[in-house]
Amino acid sequence: MKKMFRTWYDTSIEEVEVIRETAKFVVLVDLQRWAKRSDDHYNFFDTWAEARQFLIDREKTAISGLAKKIQEHAETLKKIEAMTCQ
């Protein structure tokens, strides 16, 4: 058996026992088969450090996206505030 680390959509990292592994799937001790990668729900990694880095990168990407949205809304607000009645 092999030890792997599963991240969840929140911020948790869970150690799991894997009995079989392919390039794209893992089978856990309870015989459930999981894809190694999921959109954002869960992901499997060989080390805890890789799992942690994945969560960090995911949050940095989310923050960048939100910062871009804030900038877009700020620009829209400026346009609206500059509007005058014709």
N, C-alpha and C positions, 0 to 999 in steps of 0.2 A: 504494500500500500504506500501511497505517496501523500504527503501533506501539501495542501494548497490553501490559498487564501481567497475568500469570496467577498467582494464588496457589494453593498446593496445601494439602492437609490438614495438612501439617506447618507449617513457618514460612518456606517459601521463596517468593520472588517472582521470576518468570521473565519476561523481556521476550520478546514474540512478535510476529511480523509477520502482520497480518490482511489478506487480500485482499478479503473481503466481510464486511459487517456488517448485521444487521437489529436490530430492537429486542430480540430475545431470543437471537439466535445470531451466532456468528462463524465464518468459514471461514479457516483458516490457510493458509500458503504450501504446505503438503503436501496441501492440499485436504481435510483433516479438518474436519468440521463439529462445533462444540461449542456447547452451551447457554452463555449468558453467566453464568448462576447455577446452582450446584449446592448440594446440602444442605451439605456441608462438605468435599467432595473438591477442588473447584477453583472458581475464580471469575475473571472477566475484568474489568479496570478500565482506564479511559482514562489514568490517571496512576499513577505509582509511589506517590505520597502516598496516593491512595485505596486502593490495594491494602494498603499498610502499615496504614492506619487500620482497614480491615476486619479484619486479623489482630489488631490491638490490641483492637478491640471484641469479637471472638470470644473472646479469652482472658479479658477482663474478665467477660463473660457466664458463661464456664465457672467462673471463680473464684467469682463470686456464687452460682452453683448449688451448688458444693462447700461454700461457707460455710454455705449454708442446710441442706445435708445434715448437716454437722458439728453444727449447732445442734439439728437434729432428733434425731440420735443422742445428743447430750449430754442432752437432755430425757428420752429413753427410758432412758438409763443411770441418771439420777436416780430415775426411777420404779421401776426394778428394784432399785436400792440401798435404796429406802425400803420395799420389800416385806418383810413379815414372815410367818412361818409361823403359820397359824391353827389 
